[in-house]
Amino acid sequence: MTPFPKKLQDRAEALEAADEQLTTLDEDGLLAAPVDIFSMLRDGIDLHESLKDTSRTFASNDCVVVTGNVDVETLVLKGPGGMLVLGDLRVGTAELHANVLVLGNCEISERVVGHDEPHTLTVLGEVQGGRAEMQKQFIMQFLGGGKLTALVDSEGGAAELLELLSGAGSELEVDEVDP
């Protein structure tokens, strides 16, 4: 296994467990899109213990790594660096144009919109909340189950994604699919 950057050595155990889980699911064909933690970190790290703010925008080549929780009313991630959250992600609204991996839980008060392939939002813990919209082949993978008000895919593949997530062991409940 490739060692994690020095800045993250004290979190290596949690990162290795997440990487192993994601690799196994990918090898078993149970991910809609593979997630490579090492690729996310290769261009640099913008390290934070936690993020709590009304509004936060990131647009960098570095991966924003939060070792604790993110609690932001409006989050905009323009990438290409992406975001790795070792704790929980709580947002009112989020606009994602890069990869996001959440090792903890995810709470969406209103909505999260992901744009463009090959980007993904992958949550290993539970998801709770509002509307999740996938635009232009962006993939959302809620592996820990939970409940959403709506799951929308501009390509019409939300029902297929739910089947794949179910095969991966996710018990995600969605009130409206592709409305």
Phi, psi and omega in degrees: 000140178289133179290149177282156178304152182307323180301339185245010183301324179288351178247009187301321182299314179294320180293319178296319178296317178296316179298319179296316179299313181294321178296316180297314179298320179294315179298328179276002179072028185253009173249140176288331178211134179293153178236123181242104182300319182297322177295323179298326187266351191293333183266004178128165184230131171252096192271134177224143174286320177200165175227124176222117186197163174285314182217137180217130177237133176236134176213089187210161172283336179287148174278126175284116180247122179245115184282343177246225184259154172247125178226092186227130180294314179232118181243129175235123180239109184260354174060196011277001188294329179083186182216136176237118182246116180278341177258222181260153176245119176237120180224152169279301175226152177216140174240116188244126176235030182199173179285140176227129175237125180243118180281333179266214181266166180226127177239124181244110181292313183245286182202154173233133180237125177252139185240132164072139171283157006267026187282152182219156164244116180239126181240121180278330178272196180281152173245142177221142170135214192279230191261133176242119184242126177253117181250137174052051173072018168295143182244135173244127183237105180258090191279340182265008180078198181123204184215133176235151174290316182209148173231116186239135176234121181299341178265359177078021185254018183296319180296319178296319178298318178299322177296316179296316179298322178298318177297333178276000178098003180281135175249066182274126175257134180227127181291316181231130178244125180052046181288000000 
